């Protein structure tokens, strides 16, 4: 019997594996790239990005980017 969307050899197809090391490492690279960019922002840039997210109603607790921006904002305020 033929079934759709199934393949036995998922080991050769990392994008089909659930929770494999390949998919998590890819996500880590993307988030680390964003974190690096956030860590290079100055106070005014961080404030502008936060206001932009608030205008789009994307500034919430579930948004990792917003959380990273908030952390950077607090870090810059403490350093002054």
N, C-alpha and C positions, 0 to 999 in steps of 0.2 A: 504494500500500500504506500502511496506517495503522500508525504506530508509537506506542507509548505513551510518555509523559513526555518528548516532544521538542517544541520550539517554535523556529521560526526567529528570532523577534524577541526575543532575549535582551537586546539593548541597552535595550529598554524595561522590562526586568525585572531590576533589579540583584541581586535575591536569587538569580537563576539563574546569574549570572556567577561564574566561578571566579577568585578572586584579584583581583577588581576593586577599585578605590579605595573604593567605597562600603562593601563588607563589612569592609575593614580599618579604615576610619575609624570604623565602628560599634564594632568591637572595641576600638579605641583609646579611645573615649569611656568605655566600661565600665571598662577597666583604669585609666584616669586618675582616674575617680571613686573606685575602690577605693584607689588610691595616695594620693589626697587625704585620704581617711578615715584611712588608716594613718599618714600624716604628722602627723595631729592627735592621735594616741593618746599617752597617757603610758606610763611604764614598766610600771605595774601592769596596764593594759589589754592591752598587748602580751603580757605574760606569760600572762594569762588566755586570750587567743586561741590562743597557741602550745600551752598545755596542752589546750585544747579540741580542737585539731587532732590532737594526739598521742593523745588518748583515742579519737578516731575513726579512727586509723591513716591520717590524710591528711597527716601532716607528713613530706614526702619531697622529694627534689631536683626532681621533676617538677612540683610544685605551685608555681605562680608566687606565689600568695597567701602561702604559707608562706615562700617566699624573701624576699618583701617585708617580712613581719613580722620575719624574722631580721635583715634589714638595718636595720630601724628599731630593733630591740632593741640591736644592736651600736652604732648611732649614739647612742642614749640612754645606754648605758653609758660611751661615750667622752666624752660631754659632762659627765658628773658628775665 
